[in-house]
């Protein structure tokens, strides 16, 4: 069959024809797409007519359609369901795509067309509206941050560094996925699984069968704390699971240390070449924070404060462990387990007992979808005639309140060994008025799948993850912008998490609707609901996150002569960074340790992991606004949609926030949430 990626999709919503795409189609379309875009941009660069919005900005945005279509389809399929050929395509294409970006950003002819348009704008010779002006300013900034003003020798080196970084990041991600799969903990005695729900046991048994071993296989997640450790009664098994998680990447065939050290060094050299003190300064300059000083100031305030709370909490953990195992000393693999016990005893909340009330489809329909309908009037309708990017994914048509079609969402909820860890949203088709395209978004998670007659039952963290990622989806779905490059989540990195974090509040507000026992239909006990809404374990979550943020900054702020000279120095560097940051507490390690820190070394958040905290400043302030204005109402949703979500990246992020809120965010709301 012909490669359907080489022309606009004829399927509804311009959904890629995943059912008939081969891996060779991805490779061909990416290669042809790069060639086509350079030819199209050459026409923009050589246009001799005076620069206008139409022949510069709009012409530019019309280029690269084949490449965009191919990459959107490839990345979502590759991340969710990789294989050797897809890994090879990514490895081959990563440096070529970096070179392609440099070929554009170091083209003085294209930069000249942009500057000509800017000069004409300032002279009043052409008129640009708000979206045009911001798009132009962002294009110019991309060039200036991309090295356009460097001399030829420096540009040559920059190209080399960018290609190297692209290859290294791909290598890190590949090692990480393989290491996570290899680290799964094999259990042969069922009594060692006491505490796991029947659904989780069934999932572990299925994982073992898939791997060709007897018994059960506890698969690892990306994070330091492994969810099963919070409910497993058998302490040695908890220890095995924890240690399997924290030792990932520290040796053997999946050792990530050499790769991550190269990433840090190359990132630092590139930043210095571009005129920045270090990579962290380069990253912060492009966000709402503006500087590493601002980032370090807030991390320095909140990190030690949350860890002071944790050290106090440790006394309670030790007392409870003594009751279970006299003479034992609390260890990191005990912490979440003991926290669950204490919570269950003091606040009538048992994490394992929650799961039967949190069946995936009910949470999705009566929780996530219901919140979106209540706020924005949009509804979701399963399209069984359409195929997503994996066999298990589902396609939903999204309609406005008046019945008109808005776009589509593709959901792929269940874990598999071929899927990268974590959860994420991507755009498959970017909403934009210029080309008349509606939005198509994805939502990819790693929840335990149904096994036999057992449905997919979620943990409370899973529920929050589903609402969070759907917040990103809403940012893409409700975008209403002119240019494809400014669509949906194309905002500052330290603002992009804000809408998704706001969406988490509806997980708490709507518990009464979706938290029903999957067998009896009985609602979750009121005492449990109240405990969940109280946010009693917030401090622990923030401690983990803040220490990881401090660690990320330490790696990317360090002068080159202070970096480890070999892989044996990685752990010592990490320990010293946590001690300097006031967050060195063995019982509560960072959410991600260095060797499996995908955000920092493979996921596009290098020196930007602080973004989750920075976005949460806006989030906490917005939650306060919703509460002050009546919560989940169409009126409130419409304001948030029109003044913030709908703006996408078409204006500066903080400006959009001020238009919604009427002021800058108040930090006190976040401080109260954390409890410091």
MIPAPA-366055 format. One line per 5 residues: their letters; for each residue x, y, z of C-alpha. Coordinates in nm, 3 decimals, always signed. Layout:
<sites>
a) X:Y:Z | ...
</sites>
This chain:
<sites>
xxxxx) +0.000:+0.000:+0.000 | +0.105:+0.362:-0.053 | +0.255:+0.542:+0.244 | -0.041:+0.734:+0.389 | +0.187:+0.971:+0.583
xxxxx) +0.307:+1.133:+0.261 | -0.021:+1.320:+0.216 | -0.291:+1.455:+0.449 | -0.494:+1.177:+0.609 | -0.838:+1.115:+0.465
xxxxx) -0.962:+0.963:+0.791 | -1.189:+1.160:+1.023 | -1.000:+1.428:+1.219 | -0.698:+1.367:+0.991 | -0.612:+1.077:+1.224
xxxxx) -0.309:+0.889:+1.087 | -0.399:+0.552:+0.937 | -0.216:+0.363:+1.211 | -0.379:+0.033:+1.113 | -0.195:+0.034:+0.781
xxxxx) +0.133:+0.205:+0.871 | +0.454:+0.008:+0.865 | +0.775:+0.108:+1.038 | +0.927:+0.163:+0.694 | +0.651:+0.419:+0.629
xxxxx) +0.761:+0.619:+0.933 | +1.122:+0.624:+0.816 | +1.033:+0.720:+0.460 | +0.796:+0.998:+0.565 | +1.043:+1.152:+0.812
xxxxx) +1.321:+1.152:+0.554 | +1.104:+1.297:+0.280 | +0.950:+1.544:+0.524 | +1.288:+1.694:+0.612 | +1.377:+1.736:+0.247
xxxxx) +1.041:+1.890:+0.163 | +1.055:+2.141:+0.446 | +1.398:+2.268:+0.348 | +1.275:+2.320:-0.008 | +0.964:+2.500:+0.117
xxxxx) +1.164:+2.722:+0.350 | +1.407:+2.801:+0.071 | +1.115:+2.956:-0.115 | +1.038:+3.169:+0.191 | +1.401:+3.273:+0.223
xxxxx) +1.444:+3.371:-0.143 | +1.116:+3.558:-0.182 | +1.208:+3.906:-0.310 | +0.878:+4.069:-0.219 | +0.870:+4.295:+0.090
xxxxx) +0.819:+4.091:+0.406 | +0.457:+4.053:+0.516 | +0.261:+3.833:+0.751 | +0.144:+3.629:+0.452 | +0.479:+3.565:+0.282
xxxxx) +0.683:+3.519:+0.600 | +0.484:+3.401:+0.902 | +0.199:+3.225:+0.724 | +0.423:+3.085:+0.451 | +0.660:+2.956:+0.718
xxxxx) +0.381:+2.787:+0.914 | +0.263:+2.607:+0.600 | +0.599:+2.436:+0.558 | +0.692:+2.094:+0.694 | +0.347:+1.942:+0.688
xxxxx) +0.476:+1.597:+0.589 | +0.746:+1.607:+0.855 | +0.507:+1.720:+1.128 | +0.251:+1.456:+1.032 | +0.519:+1.184:+1.030
xxxxx) +0.683:+1.283:+1.357 | +0.358:+1.322:+1.548 | +0.253:+0.974:+1.437 | +0.593:+0.817:+1.496 | +0.669:+0.957:+1.841
xxxxx) +0.337:+0.856:+1.994 | +0.355:+0.505:+1.846 | +0.721:+0.456:+1.932 | +0.684:+0.569:+2.295 | +0.379:+0.350:+2.351
xxxxx) +0.480:+0.036:+2.165 | +0.842:+0.021:+2.055 | +1.033:-0.254:+1.878 | +1.383:-0.298:+1.742 | +1.305:-0.119:+1.416
xxxxx) +1.142:+0.178:+1.588 | +1.438:+0.202:+1.824 | +1.665:+0.199:+1.519 | +1.461:+0.470:+1.346 | +1.484:+0.692:+1.653
xxxxx) +1.858:+0.631:+1.686 | +1.913:+0.707:+1.317 | +1.685:+1.008:+1.301 | +1.768:+1.184:+1.627 | +2.098:+1.337:+1.505
xxxxx) +1.955:+1.398:+1.158 | +1.658:+1.584:+1.304 | +1.894:+1.790:+1.519 | +2.093:+1.875:+1.206 | +1.769:+1.960:+1.027
xxxxx) +1.671:+2.203:+1.304 | +2.016:+2.365:+1.287 | +1.992:+2.397:+0.910 | +1.683:+2.613:+0.970 | +1.793:+2.805:+1.279
xxxxx) +2.136:+2.890:+1.138 | +2.003:+3.007:+0.800 | +2.079:+3.379:+0.786 | +1.842:+3.425:+0.492 | +1.543:+3.308:+0.694
xxxxx) +1.652:+3.516:+0.992 | +1.680:+3.811:+0.755 | +1.320:+3.770:+0.642 | +1.206:+3.768:+1.005 | +1.407:+4.076:+1.096
xxxxx) +1.283:+4.253:+0.782 | +0.925:+4.188:+0.887 | +1.004:+4.314:+1.237 | +1.159:+4.634:+1.098 | +0.858:+4.694:+0.877
xxxxx) +0.628:+4.632:+1.174 | +0.809:+4.886:+1.388 | +0.801:+5.137:+1.100 | +0.426:+5.096:+1.060 | +0.459:+4.959:+0.706
xxxxx) +0.274:+4.639:+0.793 | +0.015:+4.566:+1.059 | +0.046:+4.265:+1.289 | -0.217:+4.165:+1.541 | -0.141:+4.016:+1.882
xxxxx) -0.094:+3.658:+1.758 | +0.121:+3.767:+1.463 | +0.342:+3.981:+1.685 | +0.399:+3.708:+1.941 | +0.465:+3.444:+1.675
xxxxx) +0.724:+3.673:+1.516 | +0.892:+3.748:+1.849 | +0.913:+3.377:+1.930 | +1.064:+3.297:+1.590 | +1.327:+3.566:+1.640
xxxxx) +1.404:+3.438:+1.989 | +1.444:+3.083:+1.859 | +1.710:+3.206:+1.620 | +1.891:+3.409:+1.881 | +1.892:+3.118:+2.127
xxxxx) +1.979:+2.883:+1.842 | +2.315:+3.046:+1.764 | +2.242:+3.267:+1.462 | +2.488:+3.531:+1.584 | +2.779:+3.291:+1.630
xxxxx) +3.069:+3.292:+1.387 | +3.117:+3.008:+1.141 | +3.356:+2.809:+1.359 | +3.126:+2.831:+1.660 | +2.824:+2.736:+1.451
xxxxx) +3.005:+2.429:+1.324 | +3.076:+2.323:+1.680 | +2.715:+2.397:+1.781 | +2.587:+2.165:+1.510 | +2.815:+1.890:+1.638
xxxxx) +2.698:+1.938:+1.996 | +2.330:+1.934:+1.903 | +2.365:+1.613:+1.704 | +2.562:+1.453:+1.988 | +2.300:+1.552:+2.245
xxxxx) +2.021:+1.409:+2.034 | +2.202:+1.076:+2.010 | +2.291:+1.068:+2.380 | +1.936:+1.140:+2.494 | +1.804:+0.862:+2.272
xxxxx) +2.065:+0.625:+2.414 | +1.974:+0.718:+2.771 | +1.603:+0.653:+2.710 | +1.674:+0.317:+2.548 | +1.895:+0.208:+2.839
xxxxx) +1.633:+0.327:+3.084 | +1.347:+0.126:+2.933 | +1.561:-0.186:+2.904 | +1.687:-0.146:+3.260 | +1.339:-0.098:+3.396
xxxxx) +1.219:-0.415:+3.224 | +1.524:-0.612:+3.338 | +1.481:-0.492:+3.696 | +1.140:-0.655:+3.747 | +1.134:-0.856:+4.072
xxxxx) +1.057:-1.227:+4.039 | +0.849:-1.375:+4.325 | +0.778:-1.748:+4.355 | +0.611:-1.761:+4.697 | +0.258:-1.617:+4.687
xxxxx) +0.267:-1.539:+5.059 | +0.532:-1.280:+4.982 | +0.268:-1.089:+4.787 | +0.033:-1.048:+5.083 | -0.115:-0.701:+5.072
xxxxx) -0.139:-0.678:+4.694 | -0.491:-0.665:+4.557 | -0.623:-0.956:+4.354 | -0.605:-0.732:+4.048 | -0.239:-0.651:+4.108
xxxxx) -0.157:-1.016:+4.169 | -0.326:-1.110:+3.846 | -0.125:-0.845:+3.664 | +0.198:-0.974:+3.819 | +0.110:-1.329:+3.719
xxxxx) +0.039:-1.216:+3.363 | +0.372:-1.033:+3.352 | +0.548:-1.352:+3.460 | +0.374:-1.557:+3.193 | +0.469:-1.299:+2.930
xxxxx) +0.832:-1.318:+3.046 | +0.822:-1.698:+3.041 | +0.881:-1.752:+3.413 | +0.682:-1.920:+3.688 | +0.516:-1.724:+3.967
xxxxx) +0.480:-1.348:+3.966 | +0.678:-1.056:+3.830 | +0.659:-0.715:+3.999 | +0.741:-0.467:+3.727 | +0.914:-0.138:+3.805
xxxxx) +0.785:+0.212:+3.749 | +1.004:+0.509:+3.657 | +0.999:+0.654:+4.008 | +1.209:+0.576:+4.315 | +0.915:+0.471:+4.532
xxxxx) +0.753:+0.163:+4.381 | +0.375:+0.146:+4.438 | +0.369:-0.222:+4.549 | +0.606:-0.139:+4.837 | +0.330:+0.067:+4.998
xxxxx) +0.110:-0.241:+5.052 | +0.341:-0.546:+5.061 | +0.345:-0.691:+5.414 | +0.655:-0.906:+5.350 | +0.943:-0.676:+5.439
xxxxx) +1.218:-0.860:+5.245 | +1.008:-0.836:+4.929 | +0.959:-0.465:+4.989 | +1.336:-0.435:+5.018 | +1.394:-0.630:+4.697
xxxxx) +1.148:-0.412:+4.505 | +1.294:-0.088:+4.640 | +1.654:-0.188:+4.575 | +1.571:-0.306:+4.225 | +1.434:+0.041:+4.160
xxxxx) +1.713:+0.254:+4.307 | +2.001:+0.051:+4.163 | +1.885:+0.091:+3.802 | +2.158:+0.226:+3.578 | +2.440:+0.173:+3.828
xxxxx) +2.616:-0.102:+3.635 | +2.582:-0.388:+3.394 | +2.457:-0.369:+3.040 | +2.200:-0.098:+3.124 | +2.445:+0.137:+3.299
xxxxx) +2.335:+0.495:+3.225 | +2.616:+0.680:+3.405 | +2.857:+0.730:+3.118 | +2.577:+0.852:+2.894 | +2.434:+1.098:+3.145
xxxxx) +2.779:+1.241:+3.222 | +2.830:+1.302:+2.852 | +2.488:+1.470:+2.834 | +2.576:+1.705:+3.119 | +2.915:+1.795:+2.971
xxxxx) +2.785:+1.851:+2.619 | +2.489:+2.054:+2.748 | +2.727:+2.273:+2.946 | +2.956:+2.331:+2.652 | +2.664:+2.425:+2.429
xxxxx) +2.532:+2.671:+2.688 | +2.870:+2.839:+2.724 | +2.905:+2.859:+2.347 | +2.570:+3.041:+2.336 | +2.678:+3.287:+2.605
xxxxx) +2.529:+3.133:+2.920 | +2.710:+3.041:+3.240 | +2.567:+2.688:+3.233 | +2.284:+2.484:+3.084 | +2.050:+2.565:+3.374
xxxxx) +2.080:+2.937:+3.291 | +2.007:+2.862:+2.925 | +1.696:+2.666:+3.025 | +1.560:+2.916:+3.278 | +1.598:+3.216:+3.047
xxxxx) +1.336:+3.066:+2.817 | +1.071:+3.021:+3.086 | +0.847:+3.213:+3.321 | +1.108:+3.191:+3.600 | +1.357:+3.388:+3.389
xxxxx) +1.674:+3.298:+3.582 | +1.840:+3.025:+3.785 | +1.856:+3.270:+4.075 | +1.477:+3.274:+4.088 | +1.462:+2.895:+4.061
xxxxx) +1.730:+2.838:+4.326 | +1.568:+3.086:+4.563 | +1.235:+2.905:+4.580 | +1.392:+2.558:+4.588 | +1.620:+2.676:+4.867
xxxxx) +1.321:+2.794:+5.068 | +1.091:+2.497:+5.019 | +1.329:+2.201:+4.994 | +1.481:+2.213:+5.344 | +1.143:+2.307:+5.496
xxxxx) +0.969:+1.997:+5.358 | +1.255:+1.774:+5.470 | +1.231:+1.915:+5.822 | +0.873:+1.786:+5.818 | +0.993:+1.447:+5.695
xxxxx) +1.252:+1.413:+5.971 | +0.979:+1.477:+6.225 | +0.755:+1.222:+6.057 | +1.033:+0.962:+6.079 | +0.973:+0.929:+6.453
xxxxx) +0.618:+0.807:+6.385 | +0.743:+0.563:+6.121 | +0.997:+0.417:+6.365 | +0.737:+0.375:+6.642 | +0.501:+0.191:+6.409
xxxxx) +0.776:-0.038:+6.277 | +0.876:-0.131:+6.634 | +0.521:-0.258:+6.688 | +0.546:-0.483:+6.382 | +0.908:-0.593:+6.412
xxxxx) +1.069:-0.507:+6.748 | +1.428:-0.394:+6.717 | +1.406:-0.313:+6.346 | +1.520:+0.022:+6.212 | +1.306:+0.198:+5.955
xxxxx) +1.449:+0.191:+5.601 | +1.347:+0.362:+5.275 | +1.150:+0.055:+5.164 | +0.937:+0.083:+5.479 | +0.832:+0.445:+5.448
xxxxx) +0.534:+0.431:+5.215 | +0.417:+0.105:+5.374 | +0.426:+0.255:+5.723 | +0.263:+0.573:+5.600 | -0.024:+0.368:+5.462
xxxxx) -0.059:+0.177:+5.789 | -0.062:+0.493:+5.998 | -0.308:+0.656:+5.763 | -0.535:+0.351:+5.774 | -0.526:+0.339:+6.153
xxxxx) -0.549:+0.708:+6.231 | -0.762:+0.826:+5.942 | -0.956:+0.518:+5.831 | -0.776:+0.508:+5.496 | -0.625:+0.195:+5.345
xxxxx) -0.459:+0.246:+5.007 | -0.513:-0.115:+4.901 | -0.878:-0.101:+5.004 | -0.932:+0.203:+4.781 | -0.867:+0.014:+4.458
xxxxx) -1.199:-0.175:+4.432 | -1.369:+0.166:+4.428 | -1.149:+0.303:+4.151 | -1.228:+0.102:+3.837 | -1.063:+0.263:+3.536
xxxxx) -1.362:+0.306:+3.306 | -1.582:+0.451:+3.579 | -1.309:+0.697:+3.681 | -1.266:+0.793:+3.316 | -1.634:+0.842:+3.231
xxxxx) -1.786:+0.959:+3.561 | -1.477:+1.149:+3.671 | -1.246:+1.276:+3.398 | -1.502:+1.312:+3.119 | -1.769:+1.440:+3.360
xxxxx) -1.543:+1.718:+3.484 | -1.467:+1.827:+3.128 | -1.835:+1.831:+3.041 | -1.927:+2.020:+3.357 | -1.666:+2.287:+3.296
xxxxx) -1.655:+2.319:+2.919 | -1.969:+2.147:+2.788 | -1.769:+1.902:+2.577 | -1.864:+1.534:+2.551 | -1.675:+1.218:+2.449
xxxxx) -1.806:+0.948:+2.217 | -1.623:+0.622:+2.143 | -1.543:+0.566:+1.775 | -1.512:+0.189:+1.732 | -1.457:+0.237:+1.360
xxxxx) -1.124:+0.415:+1.414 | -0.791:+0.262:+1.514 | -0.541:+0.433:+1.746 | -0.164:+0.395:+1.765 | -0.183:+0.060:+1.950
xxxxx) -0.432:-0.226:+1.948 | -0.538:-0.135:+2.303 | -0.591:+0.235:+2.240 | -0.936:+0.390:+2.209 | -1.048:+0.677:+1.988
xxxxx) -1.306:+0.923:+2.119 | -1.481:+1.189:+1.916 | -1.505:+1.512:+2.115 | -1.812:+1.730:+2.062 | -1.908:+2.078:+2.173
xxxxx) -2.224:+2.136:+2.378 | -2.414:+2.219:+2.058 | -2.318:+1.883:+1.904 | -2.057:+2.015:+1.663 | -1.733:+1.819:+1.638
xxxxx) -1.435:+1.970:+1.820 | -1.167:+1.704:+1.766 | -1.058:+1.365:+1.893 | -0.875:+1.204:+2.184 | -0.687:+0.873:+2.169
xxxxx) -0.640:+0.692:+2.502 | -0.392:+0.411:+2.565 | -0.418:+0.335:+2.937 | -0.245:+0.004:+3.006 | +0.115:-0.090:+3.073
xxxxx) +0.323:-0.311:+2.845 | +0.690:-0.399:+2.826 | +0.724:-0.214:+2.495 | +0.597:+0.114:+2.644 | +0.819:+0.371:+2.808
xxxxx) +0.744:+0.437:+3.174 | +0.526:+0.710:+3.319 | +0.234:+0.887:+3.156 | +0.217:+1.159:+2.893 | +0.009:+1.353:+2.644
xxxxx) +0.108:+1.437:+2.288 | -0.056:+1.618:+2.000 | -0.126:+1.400:+1.696 | -0.283:+1.688:+1.502 | -0.227:+2.048:+1.616
xxxxx) -0.535:+2.269:+1.624 | -0.489:+2.576:+1.406 | -0.703:+2.816:+1.204 | -0.445:+2.875:+0.931 | -0.478:+2.524:+0.789
xxxxx) -0.826:+2.461:+0.928 | -0.721:+2.163:+1.142 | -0.900:+2.044:+1.454 | -0.711:+1.895:+1.749 | -0.628:+1.528:+1.796
xxxxx) -0.456:+1.448:+2.126 | -0.325:+1.135:+2.294 | -0.331:+1.018:+2.654 | -0.086:+0.738:+2.734 | -0.058:+0.581:+3.081
xxxxx) +0.081:+0.269:+3.248 | -0.208:+0.128:+3.452 | -0.252:-0.240:+3.524 | -0.470:-0.390:+3.250 | -0.778:-0.604:+3.309
xxxxx) -0.692:-0.970:+3.352 | -0.964:-1.228:+3.292 | -1.273:-1.118:+3.484 | -1.073:-0.868:+3.693 | -1.115:-0.508:+3.574
xxxxx) -0.841:-0.247:+3.577 | -0.840:-0.110:+3.932 | -0.646:+0.208:+4.000 | -0.450:+0.336:+4.296 | -0.525:+0.689:+4.411
xxxxx) -0.198:+0.804:+4.251 | -0.318:+0.648:+3.924 | -0.640:+0.849:+3.948 | -0.445:+1.173:+3.994 | -0.223:+1.078:+3.699
xxxxx) -0.526:+1.023:+3.475 | -0.676:+1.361:+3.565 | -0.335:+1.526:+3.528 | -0.263:+1.395:+3.181 | -0.615:+1.477:+3.072
xxxxx) -0.547:+1.835:+3.176 | -0.280:+1.839:+2.905 | -0.534:+1.691:+2.665 | -0.778:+1.971:+2.741 | -0.504:+2.226:+2.677
xxxxx) -0.467:+2.077:+2.329 | -0.836:+2.016:+2.262 | -0.955:+2.362:+2.366 | -0.680:+2.550:+2.186 | -0.810:+2.821:+1.956
xxxxx) -0.511:+2.976:+1.781 | -0.410:+3.074:+1.429 | -0.067:+2.914:+1.391 | +0.016:+2.542:+1.424 | +0.343:+2.616:+1.605
xxxxx) +0.157:+2.803:+1.882 | -0.115:+2.542:+1.938 | -0.222:+2.394:+2.269 | +0.070:+2.308:+2.496 | +0.326:+2.514:+2.298
xxxxx) +0.388:+2.735:+2.602 | +0.684:+2.794:+2.831 | +0.811:+2.468:+2.978 | +0.759:+2.594:+3.332 | +0.397:+2.681:+3.248
xxxxx) +0.299:+2.373:+3.049 | +0.224:+2.165:+3.360 | -0.008:+2.430:+3.503 | -0.337:+2.336:+3.327 | -0.278:+1.968:+3.396
xxxxx) -0.215:+2.032:+3.765 | -0.531:+2.242:+3.787 | -0.728:+1.952:+3.641 | -0.622:+1.733:+3.933 | -0.856:+1.920:+4.168
xxxxx) -1.159:+1.762:+4.002 | -1.033:+1.418:+4.106 | -1.109:+1.526:+4.462 | -1.422:+1.725:+4.390 | -1.595:+1.445:+4.196
xxxxx) -1.506:+1.143:+4.413 | -1.871:+1.096:+4.503 | -1.957:+1.043:+4.136 | -1.697:+0.790:+4.027 | -1.566:+0.616:+4.342
xxxxx) -1.799:+0.315:+4.347 | -1.719:-0.046:+4.432 | -1.678:-0.228:+4.103 | -1.881:-0.529:+4.224 | -2.148:-0.382:+4.452
xxxxx) -2.179:-0.025:+4.325 | -2.153:+0.102:+4.682 | -1.995:+0.448:+4.721 | -1.654:+0.485:+4.882 | -1.689:+0.530:+5.262
xxxxx) -1.731:+0.895:+5.353 | -1.438:+0.889:+5.596 | -1.203:+0.777:+5.320 | -1.331:+1.046:+5.089 | -1.272:+1.310:+5.352
xxxxx) -0.917:+1.184:+5.415 | -0.835:+1.193:+5.046 | -0.966:+1.546:+5.019 | -0.759:+1.655:+5.319 | -0.434:+1.593:+5.128
xxxxx) -0.275:+1.441:+5.437 | +0.033:+1.307:+5.256 | +0.114:+1.616:+5.051 | +0.440:+1.692:+5.235 | +0.591:+1.355:+5.140
xxxxx) +0.510:+1.411:+4.772 | +0.664:+1.756:+4.776 | +0.975:+1.638:+4.954 | +1.043:+1.378:+4.684 | +0.979:+1.627:+4.406
xxxxx) +1.183:+1.911:+4.554 | +1.490:+1.696:+4.612 | +1.472:+1.576:+4.251 | +1.442:+1.937:+4.134 | +1.746:+2.034:+4.340
xxxxx) +1.938:+1.738:+4.197 | +1.847:+1.836:+3.840 | +1.970:+2.192:+3.900 | +2.292:+2.067:+4.063 | +2.391:+1.865:+3.758
xxxxx) +2.321:+2.144:+3.514 | +2.457:+2.434:+3.719 | +2.787:+2.266:+3.809 | +3.103:+2.406:+3.647 | +3.273:+2.150:+3.427
xxxxx) +3.568:+2.111:+3.664 | +3.329:+2.010:+3.944 | +3.162:+1.726:+3.751 | +3.265:+1.364:+3.814 | +3.559:+1.254:+3.603
xxxxx) +3.426:+0.899:+3.572 | +3.115:+0.694:+3.640 | +3.227:+0.605:+3.992 | +3.176:+0.966:+4.097 | +2.807:+0.989:+4.003
xxxxx) +2.667:+0.874:+4.337 | +2.906:+1.095:+4.534 | +2.805:+1.399:+4.327 | +2.439:+1.320:+4.391 | +2.492:+1.282:+4.766
xxxxx) +2.684:+1.610:+4.788 | +2.416:+1.795:+4.590 | +2.139:+1.672:+4.819 | +2.341:+1.766:+5.128 | +2.407:+2.119:+4.997
xxxxx) +2.038:+2.157:+4.919 | +1.932:+2.055:+5.270 | +1.741:+1.752:+5.141 | +1.980:+1.466:+5.227 | +1.755:+1.227:+5.417
xxxxx) +1.801:+0.861:+5.333 | +1.445:+0.763:+5.422 | +1.301:+0.999:+5.160 | +1.523:+0.985:+4.852 | +1.447:+1.198:+4.544
xxxxx) +1.155:+1.097:+4.325 | +1.417:+1.016:+4.062 | +1.779:+0.937:+4.136 | +2.038:+1.042:+3.883 | +2.076:+0.715:+3.696
xxxxx) +1.706:+0.685:+3.607 | +1.614:+1.054:+3.589 | +1.441:+1.048:+3.251 | +1.314:+1.405:+3.277 | +1.667:+1.537:+3.325
xxxxx) +1.855:+1.326:+3.073 | +1.608:+1.197:+2.819 | +1.268:+1.361:+2.841 | +1.318:+1.725:+2.749 | +1.313:+1.860:+3.105
xxxxx) +1.690:+1.897:+3.149 | +1.740:+2.176:+3.408 | +1.365:+2.229:+3.382 | +1.227:+1.975:+3.626 | +1.160:+2.270:+3.856
xxxxx) +0.879:+2.346:+3.610 | +0.637:+2.125:+3.804 | +0.680:+2.347:+4.109 | +0.674:+2.673:+3.914 | +0.356:+2.565:+3.736
xxxxx) +0.206:+2.469:+4.070 | +0.237:+2.827:+4.191 | -0.013:+2.916:+3.917 | -0.211:+2.599:+3.989 | -0.259:+2.663:+4.362
xxxxx) -0.363:+3.020:+4.294 | -0.613:+2.903:+4.030 | -0.760:+2.639:+4.260 | -0.821:+2.912:+4.515 | -0.996:+3.116:+4.244
xxxxx) -1.224:+2.824:+4.149 | -1.315:+2.766:+4.513 | -1.387:+3.136:+4.564 | -1.611:+3.142:+4.255 | -1.824:+2.833:+4.307
xxxxx) -1.606:+2.548:+4.184 | -1.704:+2.332:+3.887 | -1.945:+2.548:+3.687 | -1.983:+2.621:+3.317 | -1.927:+2.990:+3.383
xxxxx) -1.594:+2.927:+3.555 | -1.491:+2.675:+3.291 | -1.574:+2.912:+3.010 | -1.357:+3.184:+3.159 | -1.065:+2.942:+3.204
xxxxx) -1.117:+2.810:+2.851 | -1.141:+3.143:+2.673 | -0.878:+3.339:+2.860 | -0.620:+3.070:+2.922 | -0.657:+2.723:+2.765
xxxxx) -0.780:+2.861:+2.434 | -0.486:+3.097:+2.403 | -0.237:+2.808:+2.380 | +0.103:+2.958:+2.309 | -0.031:+3.246:+2.102
xxxxx) +0.059:+3.503:+2.370 | +0.312:+3.514:+2.654 | +0.213:+3.268:+2.927 | +0.205:+3.505:+3.222 | -0.001:+3.752:+3.019
xxxxx) -0.259:+3.481:+2.956 | -0.263:+3.406:+3.327 | -0.318:+3.769:+3.420 | -0.605:+3.790:+3.172 | -0.768:+3.493:+3.340
xxxxx) -0.691:+3.572:+3.705 | -0.668:+3.950:+3.697 | -0.333:+3.943:+3.878 | -0.008:+3.753:+3.920 | -0.031:+3.434:+4.128
xxxxx) -0.014:+3.453:+4.506 | +0.257:+3.218:+4.640 | +0.082:+3.184:+4.976 | -0.170:+2.938:+4.830 | +0.110:+2.694:+4.742
xxxxx) +0.280:+2.739:+5.080 | -0.043:+2.647:+5.257 | -0.087:+2.343:+5.031 | +0.259:+2.214:+5.115 | +0.219:+2.294:+5.484
x) +0.528:+2.514:+5.528
</sites>
